[in-house]
Amino acid sequence: RKELWYKKLKEKGVRWHEDPRIREQDFGNYQDSDLIKRCKKERSAFGSFYYRFPSGEAGSDVFGRVSTFLDSLWRNFESKNYDNYVLVMHGISIRIFLARYFRYTYEEFSMLANPSNCEVVVLEHNGRGRLLLNGRYHLEDNVLDEEGAVK
């Protein structure tokens, strides 16, 4: 699906950039499904922000990556090269991005649910140097045709 979107973006003259700092949390090796099940149970009891998967990351590690990305994003905003930015991220990365930008406490972060598949979180510039959360929207999984175009 990603390659179809990239092809469509290129055809329309849209530029994009991939940044590994906003990738999904690294859960380690999935070699042992029983171990992963136990780890997910432990994470539920321990908390998703500080629990580190064996050979993987904790949410706090993702926080560090997303923080440096956000710093770079602000520099891009200041350059005024583009009017709009679209960030494609996974669940915990989105939650951490929001928590970092809006300065949520750990408790507020913990209350946020991961977005569902194809959920869109919209932030809009208020014209005075701040982004505002403008909503969360659900897209259906079948909104694209075989060539990646919106149906």
N, C-alpha and C positions, 0 to 999 in steps of 0.2 A: 504494500500500500504506500509506503514511504516513497519508493522510487517513482510511482505514478504521480504522486503529488509534486515531487521534484521536477518531473518532466513537464507538468502543467505550469508550474511556477516559471520554469525557464522559458517556455513558449510565450508566457505573458510578460516576460522581461522583469520578473520579480527576482530580486537578489536575496540570498539567504546565507546563513552562517551556522554551522553546527558548533556547539560548545560543550565539551564533556563535563564541565562543572555542574551542569543542570541535569545530568543523567540520573536514572533511578538509583536508589540505594543499593549498594552491593551486598547481597545476602550470602556471599560465600559460595562454596561449592555445593551443588545439589546432588552429590554422590549418594548420600544416605538419606532416603526420604523419612525414615523413622527419626533420625537426628533432627532434621528440619522441623518435623511436627513438634518434637519436644522443645526445640528452640522457640518456635512461635508461641507455644504455651507459656514458656518462661517469659518471653517478651511481653505477653499480655499482663502477667503479674508484675513485671519489673517496670514496664513503661517503654514505649517505642522510641523515645528520644535518646535514652541513655543505654539501652540494651544493644550490645554488639554481638552480631552473629559470628560464629567461628569462621575465621578467614574472610570476614566481611566487615561491614561498617555499622556504626551506630547512627541514629538520627543526628546526633551532635556532629558527626563527621560530615554529613550532608549539609548541615547548617554552615560549617566552615566553607565548603565549596560554593554553596549558593550565595554566601556573603561576599566572596570575592567576585562572583559573577555580577551581583547587584552593583558593586562598586564600578565595575567596567561598564555596566549598562548606563549608569548615571553619567559617566564620561561621554558615552555615545549620545545621550540626550543633550548634553551641553554642546556637542559639536553641531547639532541641528541638521545632520545629514538626511534624516528620514522623519516623516510625519507619524508613521505608525510602526509598531513592533508587534510581532506575534511570537510568543514563546510557547514551545511545545514541550511539556514536562509531564512527569509522572506524579502520582499521588503525594508522597511525602515531600517531594521537591516543591510542589505547588504550595503545600501547607507551610513549609519552611520559608519559602519566598514571601508569602503573605505575613507570616509571623515576624520575619526580619524587617520587612518594609513598614508594617504597621506597629512594630514594637510590642507584639503580644507577649504576655508573660508565659512562663512554662505552663501554667494552669490553663490559660486561654488557648495555647497551642494544643494542649492535650484534649480540649473539648472539640477541636475541629475534626470533622470526618474527612477521610480521603475522598477526593472527587471520584465519581464513578467513571467507567469507561466512556470516552468521548464527551465528557462534561467539559464545558468551557467556562472559565472564570474570566470576567471582563473587568479590567481596570481602565479608567479614563482619566485623562489629564484635566484638572480643574481650571487651567489657564493661569494659575497663580503658583505654579511650581510643585504641586502635589498631585499624586494619583489617588483616585477614589475608587472603592470597590463598587462596581456598577451592576453586579449580579452574577449568578451562576446559572448556566443554561445546559440542558441536556440535548445532545444530538443523537439521533438514532444510528445504530451501527450500519444501517443500509442506506445512508444518504449519498454514497458515492456509486457511480456506475463502474463498469469494468475498467474504464480508462482513467479513473480517478476524478472525474468531473462530478460536481454536485448535481444530484438528480432534480 
